[in-house]
Amino acid sequence: MRLAALIQHLEAYAPSNYQEDYDNSGLIIGNVNAEVHAALVALDCTEQIVDEAIAQGCNLIITHHPIVFKGLKKITGKTYVERVVLKAIRHNIALYAIHTNLDHVKNGVNGVICDRLGLKGTKILQPKSSLMKKLVTFCPTELAPVVRNALFEAGAGRIGEYGDCSFNADGIGTFKAGESTDPYVGEKGVQHHEPEVRIETVFLAQNERKVLLALFEHHPYEEVAYDIYPLENKLETVGAGMLGWLEEEMDGRDFLRLVKERMDASVIRHTKLLPKKIRKVAVCGGSGSFLLKEAIAAGADAFVTADFKYHEFFDADERIVIADIGHFESEQFTSDLLIDIIQEKFPNFPVRLTEHNTNPVNYFL
């Protein structure tokens, strides 16, 4: 199938505009119109992974971490990044990464961690803002239901678990049609007063084109009057980290044993265990120290994440137990998630899980 079809499915699951500004998710090497016949999935793209793709006959590698984060001024093969890029191009292998956008959806990286730990009642720990917009348009009264329903069909009007949401107000619109027009109502050269409905509804930013196409297709006027406003509202279903509850409270040591077993962690770096039981748990795959304040403010008893620096452990201040399980360990099951996402839509497309462990960190036990 065409690579574009696979990317469209992945980015419907985790839209690309959900990624952080510093990130480089998306198609890194390749042509969206190219045919792909098999994909290899891994957490990281290394030379070993590219060699595996070649051996397995895969012309697409899908990873969580982008191989290219910063701009490459030279591609000479001097660094491992340059060597991966050169080898992928030489063997006509496309590279695609789905990173912080997959971190930020509720059923993404952190959702997997919550599931493995058995957390219930989960929600986003730090919801993202500026992901929604508001559309305001003005429509002849008799056609307002048609326009509204078309907007809803295009994805507008969803707020949380509620759909078909809009605000409507009656008013009078005025206009004077020019000589070259073909007005739906009124006469050329004469100011016209038309009973209209002001329709307000919200939509996800990535759906703007689809919503506007629906508006233009179903609105009767030649010139459609509309406004689009950016919204600062937080989207509670998208953001960094997650929070959930264990079915039963546990003491600190039992909780760490659970985390170590369920997350297949070799070692856990943690702060001092506290006298209180652990029930509410915050999680963040990858580097999550930036969420410590949010985890404490949310009343979490423990925070499972990775990449805490020495001095950052002090910031727990005996208010929460930090459990640093390692970056790779916290995200290693992301590859299985990606395979599930792909196979749900394309059950006959060959997609393979890497046989290699790409963790660059080794432990002497």
N, C-alpha and C positions, 0 to 999 in steps of 0.2 A: 504494500500500500504506500501511498504518498506520506512522506514524513510530516507534512502539514496536518494530516488527519490525526496522527498520534499526538502531535503537539497541541492541537485544538482540544483534544480530550483531556490531556494532562492539565492544561491551563484553565479548563472549565472547572476542574477539581480544585486547583490552587492557582487562581489568577495571577498573572505576572506583575500586576500593579500592587500586589500585596507584599512584594519583596522590599527589603530595606534599600535605602539610597546607595549604600556602599556595595551592594550585592551585584552579582553578574549572572543571575539565573537566565535561562533561556537557551536558544541555539547558539553555541559557541563556534562550532565548525560545521559546515554543511550547507546544503540547499534545501529549503523547505519543499520544493517541488520534486525532489529526488525520491526515487523508490527505495524503501527499506524492506529488507526481507527477513531480518532477525536482529534482536537487540540483546545486549548484555547489560545487566544492571549491577551497580556497585555503589558503595558509599563515596569512594574517591576514584579519580582517574589517574592511574600511574602507568608507567611504561609496561609493567607486568599485566595490567588490565588490558591495554591495547594489544599486547601480544596474545592474550587469551581470546580477545575478540577476533583477531586474525585467525587463530587456530580453530575457533568455533564457527567461523564463517558469518560473523555478525558485522554488519556495516553501520551499526548504530550503538553507541554507548550512552546509557542514561545513568547519571550520578546525582547524588545529593549535593556534594560540594563542587563548585565550578573549578575547573583546572586553571582558568584564567580569571584572576581577581582584578589585577591592575593592567594598565596598557603595556603591551610589549613593544619596545622600541626596536629591538633586534630579535631575529629568530635564527640563531646560529647553532643551536643545540648545546649551548654552554650550560644551561640549567635543565633540571628535570622537566620543568614546565615547557620549555622550548622543545625539548626532545619529544615529549608527548604530542605536542601540536604538529611537529614535523612528521612524526610517524603516522598520526591519524590522517593527515592530508595525503601523505604518500600512498596510503592504502585505501583512500577514499572512504574513511570511516567518519560518520557524523558524531559530534559530541554535543550532548544536551544536559543541562543541569537544572534541577528544581530545588532550590535551597530555602531561603528564608520565607518565600511564599508558601512552601509546604510546611514550614515551621508555624506559620501564622493561622492556618485553618484548623478548626476544632478537631476535625478527623484526620489530622496530619501527624507529624512527628511526635508532638506532645500527647496527642490522643492515643497513640500506640503505647507510650510509656504509662499513661493512666490505665489503659486496659491491662497491661502486664502486671501492674501493681494492684489491680482490682479496685480502683478508685471509682466511687459513685458520685452522682450529682455534680459532674464536672462542669467547669466554666473557664473562660479565658481569664488569665491573671491580669494582663495589661492590655485592654482593648485598644485597637488602633482608631484614630480619627481621620477625617478628611478623605474617607473612602466613598462617601455618598454625595449626591447632588439633588437639587430640587428643580423640578420643571414646573413652570407656570405658563399656561396657555389660555386662550379665550376663544370660545366656540359658540356658534348659534345654538340656542337652547334646545331645539328639537334634535340636534345631532350630538349633544354632549354625551349621552350614553354610549354611542358608537365610538367616539374618540376615546373616552375613558377606558372602555373594554379593550380597545386596541393597544393602549398604553400598558394595561395590566398584562395582556398577552405577551407583550415585548419584555416583560420583567419589571416594570415599574410598580410601585405601590406596595412593596413588601417591607414591613417593619417587624422584626423579630419573627414570631410565629403567626403574625397576622398578614393576610394578603388583601389585595384590592383596596388599599388605603388611599384616600384622597380627601381633599377639602374643596368644597364647591360653594361659590357665591354668585348670586344673580346680579346683573348690572346692565348698563347700556354701552355698547361700543359704537364709535363714530368713525366714518371714513368717507373719502370722496374718490371715486374711481376715475382713473385717467382715461384718455381717449384710446390707448392701445390695450386696455384691459378687457377681460371678460368676466365681470363680477358675478359671484354666486347669487348675491342679493343686491338691490339698489340699482341706480342708473348712473351712467357715465356723466361726470361733471356736476353731479348733485350730491351734496352732503347727505349721508344716510345714517340713520340711527337704528341699531339692531339689538334686540334683546339677546344677551350673551351670558354664558356661564364661565366664570373664572375657575379653571381647574388647576389645583396644586397637587403634585404627587412627588414622591422621592424615588430614586433609582441608584443602583450601584454604578460607580464611575465607569467601570469597564463596559457597561451596557448602554452608554450614551448613544452610540451610532445606531444601535438597534431600536432604541426608544424613539429617536428622532425620525428614523425611517417610517416607523409605525404612525407617528404624528402626521408627517407629510402625506402619507398614503391615504389616511382616513379623514383628515381635516378637509372641509369643502372649499376653503378660501384659496385663491391663487397665491396670496402672500400671507403666510401663517405668522401671526404674532405670538411670540413665545419668549420666555426668559429662562436662563439656567443659572442657578446659584450654587456655589460650592458650600458645603456644610462642614462644620467643625465637629458635629456630633460623633461620639464614639460608636463604633460598630461592635456590639458585645460578642459577636460570634467570630471575630477575627482579631488576632493580636498575639502578643508574646506570652509564652508560658501558660500553664493551666493549673487549676486548683480543684481538688476533689477530696472525698472522704473515704477512709477505710471502712469496711463494713463493721469492724469492731476495733476498739482502741488497742494499742499494743505498747509494751514498754520499748525503750530505745534499742536495746540489743536485739530483741526479736524483730523489730522493724528493719534494722540494718541487715539481719540475716535474710529477711524476705526480699529486700532490694537486691542484695548480692546474688541470690538465687534466681529471681525473676528476670533480672537484667544481665545475667551472665557476666558479672563483674569480677575481675581477678582480685581487686582490692578497693576499699572505700576509704577515702580521706574524709574525716568528719570532725565536727566540733564536739565539745564536751556534751555528753548525754545528760539530759535534764531529768529531774524527779517526776515531772508530769508525763502522762501517757501521750502517745502520738495517735491522732485521729484525722486531723485535717492536714493534707499534704499538698505542697506546691511542687511543680515539676517544670523543667525546661531542658530540652535536648540541646547539647552543645554548650557553649559558653553562656552561663546564665547569671553570673554575679551581678549584672546590672539590674536584676529583678529582686534582689534581696530585700530592699525596702518595701516593695509591693507585697512580697510574701509575708513579711512581718506585719504590715498594715492589714493584710487580709486575715490575720490570726492563724496562719499556718503553724503547725507544730514542728514540721520538718520541711526541708527544701532539697529535692533531689535534682542535681544538675552536674556541671563539670567546669573545669578550668578556673577554680577559685585560686587567687594568689594568696600568699602567706598572710599578708596584713589584712586581707579581706575577711579571713576567718574570724578576726577579732570583732568585726561588725555584727556578728550574730549576737554578741552582748548577752548571752544566756537567755535570749528570748526565743530562739529557734535552733533546731539542729540542722546544720548544713551537712549534706551527704554528697560528696564529690566522687562520682563513680567513674569519671574519665570521659573524654569527648567521644571517642569511638564507641565506647560501651553504651553511652546514652542514646546514640543514633544508629546503632548497628542493625536494628530491625526495620529501619526505613526502607531498605532494599526490598524486603518482603512486602511492605506496604505498596511500593511502586509496582511490583509485579501483580499484586491483587487489583490495583487500579486499572492497569492495562488489560488484564485478562477479563475483567468484568465487561469491558466494551468490545475487546477484540480477542475472543477466546481461542481463535485459530492462529493468531499471530505468534510466531516463536519468540519467546522472551525467556532469557536464562539468567539465573543468579550466579554471580561470580563464585569461583571456588577458592578465591584468594582472600586472605585477611589483609586489608590495607592499613591497619593501625600502625602508625609510625612509632608508637610508644611501646616499649618492652618493659616487663617487670621481672626483677630477679627475686624469686620467692624462696 
